[in-house]
């Protein structure tokens, strides 16, 4: 299994589906719609036509979404948000 294997980069079975509070650069993330602070995180693959053409979708960058548990608004981030403990 190489460094760029599909499982290492994009394995939805390892995602934490429990809601948490998150922060980025020391700022607590708040829902833009309802001001909620509990989110479920998901890793999303960003497809590009070139990589799809060569069947290399797995090598594309990933983004991170936080779905608000109160209103379901989805927030997108390129860097992984940190869980607030
Ligand atoms: Zn919300």
PDB file of the backbone (N, CA, C, O) and the ligand in Angstrom, with CONECT records:
HET     ZN  A 101       1
ATOM      1  N   UNK A   1       0.851  -1.192   0.000  1.00  0.00           N
ATOM      2  CA  UNK A   1       0.000   0.000   0.000  1.00  0.00           C
ATOM      3  C   UNK A   1       0.887   1.241   0.000  1.00  0.00           C
ATOM      4  O   UNK A   1       1.614   1.472   0.966  1.00  0.00           O
ATOM      5  N   UNK A   2       0.841   2.041  -1.059  1.00  0.00           N
ATOM      6  CA  UNK A   2       1.694   3.212  -1.183  1.00  0.00           C
ATOM      7  C   UNK A   2       1.183   4.413  -0.428  1.00  0.00           C
ATOM      8  O   UNK A   2       0.113   4.399   0.180  1.00  0.00           O
ATOM      9  N   UNK A   3       1.987   5.451  -0.490  1.00  0.00           N
ATOM     10  CA  UNK A   3       1.657   6.690   0.219  1.00  0.00           C
ATOM     11  C   UNK A   3       0.361   7.303  -0.295  1.00  0.00           C
ATOM     12  O   UNK A   3      -0.410   7.861   0.485  1.00  0.00           O
ATOM     13  N   UNK A   4       0.118   7.207  -1.579  1.00  0.00           N
ATOM     14  CA  UNK A   4      -1.064   7.834  -2.171  1.00  0.00           C
ATOM     15  C   UNK A   4      -2.209   6.853  -2.379  1.00  0.00           C
ATOM     16  O   UNK A   4      -3.051   7.068  -3.250  1.00  0.00           O
ATOM     17  N   UNK A   5      -2.253   5.800  -1.610  1.00  0.00           N
ATOM     18  CA  UNK A   5      -3.333   4.832  -1.780  1.00  0.00           C
ATOM     19  C   UNK A   5      -4.678   5.479  -1.461  1.00  0.00           C
ATOM     20  O   UNK A   5      -4.755   6.429  -0.683  1.00  0.00           O
ATOM     21  N   UNK A   6      -5.716   4.961  -2.062  1.00  0.00           N
ATOM     22  CA  UNK A   6      -7.059   5.520  -1.874  1.00  0.00           C
ATOM     23  C   UNK A   6      -7.466   5.491  -0.409  1.00  0.00           C
ATOM     24  O   UNK A   6      -8.069   6.442   0.089  1.00  0.00           O
ATOM     25  N   UNK A   7      -7.145   4.427   0.269  1.00  0.00           N
ATOM     26  CA  UNK A   7      -7.608   4.288   1.646  1.00  0.00           C
ATOM     27  C   UNK A   7      -6.966   5.301   2.576  1.00  0.00           C
ATOM     28  O   UNK A   7      -7.626   5.796   3.490  1.00  0.00           O
ATOM     29  N   UNK A   8      -5.701   5.621   2.369  1.00  0.00           N
ATOM     30  CA  UNK A   8      -5.051   6.579   3.248  1.00  0.00           C
ATOM     31  C   UNK A   8      -5.599   7.982   3.036  1.00  0.00           C
ATOM     32  O   UNK A   8      -5.744   8.730   4.002  1.00  0.00           O
ATOM     33  N   UNK A   9      -5.901   8.354   1.821  1.00  0.00           N
ATOM     34  CA  UNK A   9      -6.329   9.711   1.515  1.00  0.00           C
ATOM     35  C   UNK A   9      -7.815   9.897   1.734  1.00  0.00           C
ATOM     36  O   UNK A   9      -8.231  10.936   2.247  1.00  0.00           O
ATOM     37  N   UNK A  10      -8.611   8.944   1.369  1.00  0.00           N
ATOM     38  CA  UNK A  10     -10.053   9.142   1.409  1.00  0.00           C
ATOM     39  C   UNK A  10     -10.727   7.880   1.896  1.00  0.00           C
ATOM     40  O   UNK A  10     -11.102   7.023   1.095  1.00  0.00           O
ATOM     41  N   UNK A  11     -10.883   7.758   3.188  1.00  0.00           N
ATOM     42  CA  UNK A  11     -11.532   6.591   3.753  1.00  0.00           C
ATOM     43  C   UNK A  11     -12.693   7.067   4.620  1.00  0.00           C
ATOM     44  O   UNK A  11     -12.512   7.423   5.784  1.00  0.00           O
ATOM     45  N   UNK A  12     -13.896   7.066   4.029  1.00  0.00           N
ATOM     46  CA  UNK A  12     -15.055   7.592   4.733  1.00  0.00           C
ATOM     47  C   UNK A  12     -15.444   6.728   5.929  1.00  0.00           C
ATOM     48  O   UNK A  12     -16.184   7.186   6.800  1.00  0.00           O
ATOM     49  N   UNK A  13     -14.960   5.488   5.987  1.00  0.00           N
ATOM     50  CA  UNK A  13     -15.313   4.627   7.113  1.00  0.00           C
ATOM     51  C   UNK A  13     -14.619   5.060   8.396  1.00  0.00           C
ATOM     52  O   UNK A  13     -15.040   4.673   9.486  1.00  0.00           O
ATOM     53  N   UNK A  14     -13.551   5.865   8.281  1.00  0.00           N
ATOM     54  CA  UNK A  14     -12.823   6.313   9.456  1.00  0.00           C
ATOM     55  C   UNK A  14     -13.308   7.672   9.955  1.00  0.00           C
ATOM     56  O   UNK A  14     -12.770   8.203  10.926  1.00  0.00           O
ATOM     57  N   UNK A  15     -14.312   8.233   9.303  1.00  0.00           N
ATOM     58  CA  UNK A  15     -14.792   9.552   9.695  1.00  0.00           C
ATOM     59  C   UNK A  15     -15.536   9.489  11.029  1.00  0.00           C
ATOM     60  O   UNK A  15     -16.258   8.538  11.328  1.00  0.00           O
ATOM     61  N   UNK A  16     -15.326  10.534  11.807  1.00  0.00           N
ATOM     62  CA  UNK A  16     -15.998  10.672  13.090  1.00  0.00           C
ATOM     63  C   UNK A  16     -17.349  11.325  12.823  1.00  0.00           C
ATOM     64  O   UNK A  16     -17.409  12.481  12.406  1.00  0.00           O
ATOM     65  N   UNK A  17     -18.428  10.592  13.062  1.00  0.00           N
ATOM     66  CA  UNK A  17     -19.759  11.112  12.746  1.00  0.00           C
ATOM     67  C   UNK A  17     -20.425  11.772  13.944  1.00  0.00           C
ATOM     68  O   UNK A  17     -21.583  12.181  13.862  1.00  0.00           O
ATOM     69  N   UNK A  18     -19.704  11.879  15.056  1.00  0.00           N
ATOM     70  CA  UNK A  18     -20.243  12.537  16.250  1.00  0.00           C
ATOM     71  C   UNK A  18     -20.071  14.056  16.130  1.00  0.00           C
ATOM     72  O   UNK A  18     -19.067  14.528  15.596  1.00  0.00           O
ATOM     73  N   UNK A  19     -21.062  14.825  16.632  1.00  0.00           N
ATOM     74  CA  UNK A  19     -20.928  16.283  16.584  1.00  0.00           C
ATOM     75  C   UNK A  19     -19.889  16.785  17.592  1.00  0.00           C
ATOM     76  O   UNK A  19     -19.757  16.257  18.696  1.00  0.00           O
ATOM     77  N   UNK A  20     -19.158  17.823  17.173  1.00  0.00           N
ATOM     78  CA  UNK A  20     -18.143  18.442  18.024  1.00  0.00           C
ATOM     79  C   UNK A  20     -18.175  19.947  17.799  1.00  0.00           C
ATOM     80  O   UNK A  20     -18.818  20.449  16.877  1.00  0.00           O
ATOM     81  N   UNK A  21     -17.458  20.651  18.675  1.00  0.00           N
ATOM     82  CA  UNK A  21     -17.196  22.064  18.465  1.00  0.00           C
ATOM     83  C   UNK A  21     -15.821  22.146  17.807  1.00  0.00           C
ATOM     84  O   UNK A  21     -14.917  21.397  18.178  1.00  0.00           O
ATOM     85  N   UNK A  22     -15.649  23.052  16.832  1.00  0.00           N
ATOM     86  CA  UNK A  22     -14.400  23.124  16.080  1.00  0.00           C
ATOM     87  C   UNK A  22     -13.817  24.530  16.128  1.00  0.00           C
ATOM     88  O   UNK A  22     -14.521  25.500  16.409  1.00  0.00           O
ATOM     89  N   UNK A  23     -12.516  24.623  15.848  1.00  0.00           N
ATOM     90  CA  UNK A  23     -11.848  25.920  15.739  1.00  0.00           C
ATOM     91  C   UNK A  23     -10.815  25.859  14.618  1.00  0.00           C
ATOM     92  O   UNK A  23     -10.313  24.792  14.264  1.00  0.00           O
ATOM     93  N   UNK A  24     -10.512  27.040  14.070  1.00  0.00           N
ATOM     94  CA  UNK A  24      -9.407  27.167  13.132  1.00  0.00           C
ATOM     95  C   UNK A  24      -8.642  28.417  13.531  1.00  0.00           C
ATOM     96  O   UNK A  24      -9.230  29.487  13.697  1.00  0.00           O
ATOM     97  N   UNK A  25      -7.328  28.281  13.686  1.00  0.00           N
ATOM     98  CA  UNK A  25      -6.459  29.390  14.101  1.00  0.00           C
ATOM     99  C   UNK A  25      -6.965  30.058  15.382  1.00  0.00           C
ATOM    100  O   UNK A  25      -6.886  31.278  15.522  1.00  0.00           O
ATOM    101  N   UNK A  26      -7.471  29.273  16.292  1.00  0.00           N
ATOM    102  CA  UNK A  26      -7.892  29.795  17.586  1.00  0.00           C
ATOM    103  C   UNK A  26      -9.268  30.431  17.604  1.00  0.00           C
ATOM    104  O   UNK A  26      -9.694  30.925  18.647  1.00  0.00           O
ATOM    105  N   UNK A  27      -9.978  30.437  16.482  1.00  0.00           N
ATOM    106  CA  UNK A  27     -11.316  31.022  16.436  1.00  0.00           C
ATOM    107  C   UNK A  27     -12.359  29.913  16.382  1.00  0.00           C
ATOM    108  O   UNK A  27     -12.313  29.049  15.507  1.00  0.00           O
ATOM    109  N   UNK A  28     -13.300  29.945  17.324  1.00  0.00           N
ATOM    110  CA  UNK A  28     -14.373  28.953  17.345  1.00  0.00           C
ATOM    111  C   UNK A  28     -15.237  29.130  16.096  1.00  0.00           C
ATOM    112  O   UNK A  28     -15.605  30.253  15.750  1.00  0.00           O
ATOM    113  N   UNK A  29     -15.555  28.041  15.432  1.00  0.00           N
ATOM    114  CA  UNK A  29     -16.379  28.098  14.227  1.00  0.00           C
ATOM    115  C   UNK A  29     -17.847  28.147  14.624  1.00  0.00           C
ATOM    116  O   UNK A  29     -18.329  27.324  15.402  1.00  0.00           O
ATOM    117  N   UNK A  30     -18.545  29.133  14.070  1.00  0.00           N
ATOM    118  CA  UNK A  30     -19.955  29.352  14.370  1.00  0.00           C
ATOM    119  C   UNK A  30     -20.749  29.287  13.075  1.00  0.00           C
ATOM    120  O   UNK A  30     -20.304  29.793  12.044  1.00  0.00           O
ATOM    121  N   UNK A  31     -21.909  28.674  13.124  1.00  0.00           N
ATOM    122  CA  UNK A  31     -22.764  28.580  11.936  1.00  0.00           C
ATOM    123  C   UNK A  31     -23.193  29.981  11.492  1.00  0.00           C
ATOM    124  O   UNK A  31     -23.612  30.801  12.309  1.00  0.00           O
ATOM    125  N   UNK A  32     -23.084  30.242  10.195  1.00  0.00           N
ATOM    126  CA  UNK A  32     -23.427  31.555   9.661  1.00  0.00           C
ATOM    127  C   UNK A  32     -24.933  31.792   9.672  1.00  0.00           C
ATOM    128  O   UNK A  32     -25.374  32.941   9.642  1.00  0.00           O
ATOM    129  N   UNK A  33     -25.719  30.737   9.713  1.00  0.00           N
ATOM    130  CA  UNK A  33     -27.177  30.872   9.641  1.00  0.00           C
ATOM    131  C   UNK A  33     -27.812  30.965  11.032  1.00  0.00           C
ATOM    132  O   UNK A  33     -28.599  31.874  11.296  1.00  0.00           O
ATOM    133  N   UNK A  34     -27.466  30.014  11.930  1.00  0.00           N
ATOM    134  CA  UNK A  34     -28.180  29.940  13.209  1.00  0.00           C
ATOM    135  C   UNK A  34     -27.279  30.165  14.413  1.00  0.00           C
ATOM    136  O   UNK A  34     -27.745  30.081  15.550  1.00  0.00           O
ATOM    137  N   UNK A  35     -25.992  30.451  14.190  1.00  0.00           N
ATOM    138  CA  UNK A  35     -25.013  30.666  15.258  1.00  0.00           C
ATOM    139  C   UNK A  35     -24.755  29.417  16.087  1.00  0.00           C
ATOM    140  O   UNK A  35     -24.212  29.511  17.188  1.00  0.00           O
ATOM    141  N   UNK A  36     -25.128  28.264  15.587  1.00  0.00           N
ATOM    142  CA  UNK A  36     -24.833  27.012  16.271  1.00  0.00           C
ATOM    143  C   UNK A  36     -23.331  26.746  16.289  1.00  0.00           C
ATOM    144  O   UNK A  36     -22.593  27.255  15.446  1.00  0.00           O
ATOM    145  N   UNK A  37     -22.879  25.934  17.268  1.00  0.00           N
ATOM    146  CA  UNK A  37     -21.448  25.662  17.393  1.00  0.00           C
ATOM    147  C   UNK A  37     -21.132  24.157  17.378  1.00  0.00           C
ATOM    148  O   UNK A  37     -19.986  23.762  17.591  1.00  0.00           O
ATOM    149  N   UNK A  38     -22.135  23.333  17.128  1.00  0.00           N
ATOM    150  CA  UNK A  38     -21.925  21.880  17.051  1.00  0.00           C
ATOM    151  C   UNK A  38     -22.009  21.449  15.588  1.00  0.00           C
ATOM    152  O   UNK A  38     -22.995  21.720  14.901  1.00  0.00           O
ATOM    153  N   UNK A  39     -20.959  20.774  15.126  1.00  0.00           N
ATOM    154  CA  UNK A  39     -20.895  20.379  13.718  1.00  0.00           C
ATOM    155  C   UNK A  39     -20.453  18.925  13.583  1.00  0.00           C
ATOM    156  O   UNK A  39     -19.793  18.378  14.466  1.00  0.00           O
ATOM    157  N   UNK A  40     -20.824  18.314  12.474  1.00  0.00           N
ATOM    158  CA  UNK A  40     -20.307  17.003  12.100  1.00  0.00           C
ATOM    159  C   UNK A  40     -19.350  17.233  10.941  1.00  0.00           C
ATOM    160  O   UNK A  40     -19.707  17.853   9.939  1.00  0.00           O
ATOM    161  N   UNK A  41     -18.122  16.722  11.088  1.00  0.00           N
ATOM    162  CA  UNK A  41     -17.097  16.943  10.073  1.00  0.00           C
ATOM    163  C   UNK A  41     -17.111  15.844   9.021  1.00  0.00           C
ATOM    164  O   UNK A  41     -17.388  14.681   9.313  1.00  0.00           O
ATOM    165  N   UNK A  42     -16.806  16.242   7.785  1.00  0.00           N
ATOM    166  CA  UNK A  42     -16.697  15.276   6.693  1.00  0.00           C
ATOM    167  C   UNK A  42     -15.567  15.722   5.776  1.00  0.00           C
ATOM    168  O   UNK A  42     -15.352  16.919   5.583  1.00  0.00           O
ATOM    169  N   UNK A  43     -14.843  14.752   5.210  1.00  0.00           N
ATOM    170  CA  UNK A  43     -13.775  15.053   4.259  1.00  0.00           C
ATOM    171  C   UNK A  43     -14.328  14.869   2.853  1.00  0.00           C
ATOM    172  O   UNK A  43     -14.913  13.830   2.547  1.00  0.00           O
ATOM    173  N   UNK A  44     -14.145  15.871   1.994  1.00  0.00           N
ATOM    174  CA  UNK A  44     -14.725  15.863   0.657  1.00  0.00           C
ATOM    175  C   UNK A  44     -13.603  15.904  -0.381  1.00  0.00           C
ATOM    176  O   UNK A  44     -12.666  16.694  -0.267  1.00  0.00           O
ATOM    177  N   UNK A  45     -13.711  15.047  -1.388  1.00  0.00           N
ATOM    178  CA  UNK A  45     -12.737  15.021  -2.472  1.00  0.00           C
ATOM    179  C   UNK A  45     -13.065  16.103  -3.490  1.00  0.00           C
ATOM    180  O   UNK A  45     -14.202  16.189  -3.956  1.00  0.00           O
ATOM    181  N   UNK A  46     -12.077  16.938  -3.844  1.00  0.00           N
ATOM    182  CA  UNK A  46     -12.285  17.999  -4.829  1.00  0.00           C
ATOM    183  C   UNK A  46     -11.862  17.472  -6.200  1.00  0.00           C
ATOM    184  O   UNK A  46     -10.668  17.365  -6.479  1.00  0.00           O
ATOM    185  N   UNK A  47     -12.813  17.149  -7.042  1.00  0.00           N
ATOM    186  CA  UNK A  47     -12.506  16.599  -8.363  1.00  0.00           C
ATOM    187  C   UNK A  47     -12.057  17.682  -9.331  1.00  0.00           C
ATOM    188  O   UNK A  47     -12.527  18.818  -9.274  1.00  0.00           O
ATOM    189  N   UNK A  48     -11.137  17.312 -10.227  1.00  0.00           N
ATOM    190  CA  UNK A  48     -10.737  18.179 -11.334  1.00  0.00           C
ATOM    191  C   UNK A  48     -10.860  17.374 -12.619  1.00  0.00           C
ATOM    192  O   UNK A  48     -10.640  16.163 -12.594  1.00  0.00           O
ATOM    193  N   UNK A  49     -11.207  18.004 -13.752  1.00  0.00           N
ATOM    194  CA  UNK A  49     -11.405  17.260 -14.994  1.00  0.00           C
ATOM    195  C   UNK A  49     -10.174  16.468 -15.420  1.00  0.00           C
ATOM    196  O   UNK A  49     -10.306  15.341 -15.897  1.00  0.00           O
ATOM    197  N   UNK A  50      -8.982  17.036 -15.258  1.00  0.00           N
ATOM    198  CA  UNK A  50      -7.751  16.351 -15.683  1.00  0.00           C
ATOM    199  C   UNK A  50      -7.521  15.067 -14.921  1.00  0.00           C
ATOM    200  O   UNK A  50      -7.233  14.029 -15.516  1.00  0.00           O
ATOM    201  N   UNK A  51      -7.645  15.130 -13.604  1.00  0.00           N
ATOM    202  CA  UNK A  51      -7.414  13.937 -12.794  1.00  0.00           C
ATOM    203  C   UNK A  51      -8.514  12.902 -13.034  1.00  0.00           C
ATOM    204  O   UNK A  51      -8.246  11.701 -13.017  1.00  0.00           O
ATOM    205  N   UNK A  52      -9.745  13.356 -13.255  1.00  0.00           N
ATOM    206  CA  UNK A  52     -10.833  12.428 -13.542  1.00  0.00           C
ATOM    207  C   UNK A  52     -10.580  11.714 -14.862  1.00  0.00           C
ATOM    208  O   UNK A  52     -10.815  10.510 -14.970  1.00  0.00           O
ATOM    209  N   UNK A  53     -10.095  12.455 -15.883  1.00  0.00           N
ATOM    210  CA  UNK A  53      -9.804  11.870 -17.196  1.00  0.00           C
ATOM    211  C   UNK A  53      -8.816  10.717 -17.067  1.00  0.00           C
ATOM    212  O   UNK A  53      -8.964   9.688 -17.726  1.00  0.00           O
ATOM    213  N   UNK A  54      -7.806  10.893 -16.214  1.00  0.00           N
ATOM    214  CA  UNK A  54      -6.789   9.851 -16.032  1.00  0.00           C
ATOM    215  C   UNK A  54      -7.133   8.873 -14.907  1.00  0.00           C
ATOM    216  O   UNK A  54      -6.287   8.086 -14.483  1.00  0.00           O
ATOM    217  N   UNK A  55      -8.380   8.926 -14.424  1.00  0.00           N
ATOM    218  CA  UNK A  55      -8.829   8.049 -13.330  1.00  0.00           C
ATOM    219  C   UNK A  55      -7.956   8.200 -12.087  1.00  0.00           C
ATOM    220  O   UNK A  55      -7.680   7.224 -11.390  1.00  0.00           O
ATOM    221  N   UNK A  56      -7.530   9.417 -11.820  1.00  0.00           N
ATOM    222  CA  UNK A  56      -6.688   9.688 -10.651  1.00  0.00           C
ATOM    223  C   UNK A  56      -7.428  10.588  -9.661  1.00  0.00           C
ATOM    224  O   UNK A  56      -6.814  11.408  -8.979  1.00  0.00           O
ATOM    225  N   UNK A  57      -8.728  10.432  -9.591  1.00  0.00           N
ATOM    226  CA  UNK A  57      -9.521  11.278  -8.683  1.00  0.00           C
ATOM    227  C   UNK A  57      -9.013  11.217  -7.245  1.00  0.00           C
ATOM    228  O   UNK A  57      -9.048  12.204  -6.510  1.00  0.00           O
ATOM    229  N   UNK A  58      -8.540  10.032  -6.868  1.00  0.00           N
ATOM    230  CA  UNK A  58      -8.071   9.845  -5.486  1.00  0.00           C
ATOM    231  C   UNK A  58      -6.912  10.767  -5.150  1.00  0.00           C
ATOM    232  O   UNK A  58      -6.672  11.049  -3.976  1.00  0.00           O
ATOM    233  N   UNK A  59      -6.174  11.251  -6.176  1.00  0.00           N
ATOM    234  CA  UNK A  59      -5.000  12.095  -5.927  1.00  0.00           C
ATOM    235  C   UNK A  59      -5.359  13.577  -5.829  1.00  0.00           C
ATOM    236  O   UNK A  59      -4.493  14.405  -5.549  1.00  0.00           O
ATOM    237  N   UNK A  60      -6.620  13.916  -6.056  1.00  0.00           N
ATOM    238  CA  UNK A  60      -7.027  15.311  -5.949  1.00  0.00           C
ATOM    239  C   UNK A  60      -7.000  15.759  -4.491  1.00  0.00           C
ATOM    240  O   UNK A  60      -6.984  14.945  -3.568  1.00  0.00           O
ATOM    241  N   UNK A  61      -6.996  17.082  -4.314  1.00  0.00           N
ATOM    242  CA  UNK A  61      -7.017  17.631  -2.964  1.00  0.00           C
ATOM    243  C   UNK A  61      -8.347  17.313  -2.283  1.00  0.00           C
ATOM    244  O   UNK A  61      -9.354  17.036  -2.936  1.00  0.00           O
ATOM    245  N   UNK A  62      -8.318  17.361  -0.968  1.00  0.00           N
ATOM    246  CA  UNK A  62      -9.549  17.189  -0.213  1.00  0.00           C
ATOM    247  C   UNK A  62      -9.870  18.477   0.525  1.00  0.00           C
ATOM    248  O   UNK A  62      -8.985  19.272   0.840  1.00  0.00           O
ATOM    249  N   UNK A  63     -11.132  18.661   0.788  1.00  0.00           N
ATOM    250  CA  UNK A  63     -11.604  19.777   1.600  1.00  0.00           C
ATOM    251  C   UNK A  63     -12.341  19.181   2.799  1.00  0.00           C
ATOM    252  O   UNK A  63     -12.599  17.979   2.862  1.00  0.00           O
ATOM    253  N   UNK A  64     -12.663  20.041   3.727  1.00  0.00           N
ATOM    254  CA  UNK A  64     -13.360  19.593   4.933  1.00  0.00           C
ATOM    255  C   UNK A  64     -14.655  20.366   5.059  1.00  0.00           C
ATOM    256  O   UNK A  64     -14.672  21.591   4.939  1.00  0.00           O
ATOM    257  N   UNK A  65     -15.735  19.653   5.301  1.00  0.00           N
ATOM    258  CA  UNK A  65     -17.004  20.339   5.524  1.00  0.00           C
ATOM    259  C   UNK A  65     -17.436  20.128   6.966  1.00  0.00           C
ATOM    260  O   UNK A  65     -17.181  19.086   7.570  1.00  0.00           O
ATOM    261  N   UNK A  66     -18.093  21.139   7.494  1.00  0.00           N
ATOM    262  CA  UNK A  66     -18.709  21.043   8.809  1.00  0.00           C
ATOM    263  C   UNK A  66     -20.193  21.276   8.615  1.00  0.00           C
ATOM    264  O   UNK A  66     -20.590  22.334   8.127  1.00  0.00           O
ATOM    265  N   UNK A  67     -21.018  20.317   8.984  1.00  0.00           N
ATOM    266  CA  UNK A  67     -22.463  20.439   8.864  1.00  0.00           C
ATOM    267  C   UNK A  67     -23.045  20.769  10.229  1.00  0.00           C
ATOM    268  O   UNK A  67     -22.861  20.024  11.192  1.00  0.00           O
ATOM    269  N   UNK A  68     -23.749  21.890  10.305  1.00  0.00           N
ATOM    270  CA  UNK A  68     -24.354  22.343  11.547  1.00  0.00           C
ATOM    271  C   UNK A  68     -25.432  21.339  11.975  1.00  0.00           C
ATOM    272  O   UNK A  68     -26.293  20.957  11.183  1.00  0.00           O
ATOM    273  N   UNK A  69     -25.363  20.923  13.246  1.00  0.00           N
ATOM    274  CA  UNK A  69     -26.334  19.942  13.731  1.00  0.00           C
ATOM    275  C   UNK A  69     -27.703  20.560  14.000  1.00  0.00           C
ATOM    276  O   UNK A  69     -28.695  19.842  14.128  1.00  0.00           O
ATOM    277  N   UNK A  70     -27.764  21.914  14.088  1.00  0.00           N
ATOM    278  CA  UNK A  70     -29.034  22.583  14.361  1.00  0.00           C
ATOM    279  C   UNK A  70     -29.833  22.844  13.090  1.00  0.00           C
ATOM    280  O   UNK A  70     -31.035  22.583  13.043  1.00  0.00           O
ATOM    281  N   UNK A  71     -29.159  23.365  12.049  1.00  0.00           N
ATOM    282  CA  UNK A  71     -29.898  23.813  10.860  1.00  0.00           C
ATOM    283  C   UNK A  71     -29.422  23.156   9.561  1.00  0.00           C
ATOM    284  O   UNK A  71     -30.039  23.364   8.516  1.00  0.00           O
ATOM    285  N   UNK A  72     -28.342  22.370   9.597  1.00  0.00           N
ATOM    286  CA  UNK A  72     -27.789  21.635   8.458  1.00  0.00           C
ATOM    287  C   UNK A  72     -27.013  22.509   7.457  1.00  0.00           C
ATOM    288  O   UNK A  72     -26.680  22.039   6.369  1.00  0.00           O
ATOM    289  N   UNK A  73     -26.726  23.746   7.802  1.00  0.00           N
ATOM    290  CA  UNK A  73     -25.854  24.585   6.953  1.00  0.00           C
ATOM    291  C   UNK A  73     -24.496  23.903   6.839  1.00  0.00           C
ATOM    292  O   UNK A  73     -23.992  23.363   7.824  1.00  0.00           O
ATOM    293  N   UNK A  74     -23.897  23.919   5.644  1.00  0.00           N
ATOM    294  CA  UNK A  74     -22.591  23.293   5.429  1.00  0.00           C
ATOM    295  C   UNK A  74     -21.537  24.381   5.231  1.00  0.00           C
ATOM    296  O   UNK A  74     -21.695  25.264   4.389  1.00  0.00           O
ATOM    297  N   UNK A  75     -20.462  24.308   6.016  1.00  0.00           N
ATOM    298  CA  UNK A  75     -19.332  25.227   5.889  1.00  0.00           C
ATOM    299  C   UNK A  75     -18.152  24.448   5.308  1.00  0.00           C
ATOM    300  O   UNK A  75     -17.909  23.305   5.697  1.00  0.00           O
ATOM    301  N   UNK A  76     -17.406  25.075   4.362  1.00  0.00           N
ATOM    302  CA  UNK A  76     -16.280  24.417   3.683  1.00  0.00           C
ATOM    303  C   UNK A  76     -14.951  25.016   4.139  1.00  0.00           C
ATOM    304  O   UNK A  76     -14.842  26.229   4.322  1.00  0.00           O
ATOM    305  N   UNK A  77     -13.934  24.155   4.323  1.00  0.00           N
ATOM    306  CA  UNK A  77     -12.586  24.600   4.686  1.00  0.00           C
ATOM    307  C   UNK A  77     -11.564  23.769   3.922  1.00  0.00           C
ATOM    308  O   UNK A  77     -11.763  22.576   3.694  1.00  0.00           O
ATOM    309  N   UNK A  78     -10.460  24.419   3.524  1.00  0.00           N
ATOM    310  CA  UNK A  78      -9.379  23.672   2.876  1.00  0.00           C
ATOM    311  C   UNK A  78      -8.444  23.050   3.892  1.00  0.00           C
ATOM    312  O   UNK A  78      -7.828  22.023   3.609  1.00  0.00           O
ATOM    313  N   UNK A  79      -8.324  23.643   5.065  1.00  0.00           N
ATOM    314  CA  UNK A  79      -7.520  23.023   6.116  1.00  0.00           C
ATOM    315  C   UNK A  79      -8.442  22.339   7.112  1.00  0.00           C
ATOM    316  O   UNK A  79      -9.590  22.744   7.290  1.00  0.00           O
ATOM    317  N   UNK A  80      -7.940  21.318   7.747  1.00  0.00           N
ATOM    318  CA  UNK A  80      -8.751  20.557   8.702  1.00  0.00           C
ATOM    319  C   UNK A  80      -8.996  21.378   9.958  1.00  0.00           C
ATOM    320  O   UNK A  80      -8.045  21.832  10.595  1.00  0.00           O
ATOM    321  N   UNK A  81     -10.256  21.575  10.322  1.00  0.00           N
ATOM    322  CA  UNK A  81     -10.542  22.267  11.565  1.00  0.00           C
ATOM    323  C   UNK A  81     -10.150  21.384  12.759  1.00  0.00           C
ATOM    324  O   UNK A  81     -10.181  20.157  12.674  1.00  0.00           O
ATOM    325  N   UNK A  82      -9.783  22.026  13.859  1.00  0.00           N
ATOM    326  CA  UNK A  82      -9.432  21.288  15.080  1.00  0.00           C
ATOM    327  C   UNK A  82     -10.651  21.146  15.978  1.00  0.00           C
ATOM    328  O   UNK A  82     -11.452  22.071  16.115  1.00  0.00           O
ATOM    329  N   UNK A  83     -10.775  19.974  16.585  1.00  0.00           N
ATOM    330  CA  UNK A  83     -11.870  19.752  17.545  1.00  0.00           C
ATOM    331  C   UNK A  83     -11.523  20.486  18.835  1.00  0.00           C
ATOM    332  O   UNK A  83     -10.399  20.396  19.329  1.00  0.00           O
ATOM    333  N   UNK A  84     -12.502  21.216  19.376  1.00  0.00           N
ATOM    334  CA  UNK A  84     -12.336  21.892  20.656  1.00  0.00           C
ATOM    335  C   UNK A  84     -12.657  20.887  21.752  1.00  0.00           C
ATOM    336  O   UNK A  84     -13.726  20.278  21.753  1.00  0.00           O
ATOM    337  N   UNK A  85     -11.722  20.719  22.686  1.00  0.00           N
ATOM    338  CA  UNK A  85     -11.935  19.716  23.739  1.00  0.00           C
ATOM    339  C   UNK A  85     -12.298  20.362  25.056  1.00  0.00           C
ATOM    340  O   UNK A  85     -12.511  19.665  26.048  1.00  0.00           O
TER     341      UNK A  85
HETATM  342 ZN    ZN A 101     -26.811  26.274  11.862  1.00  0.00          ZN
END
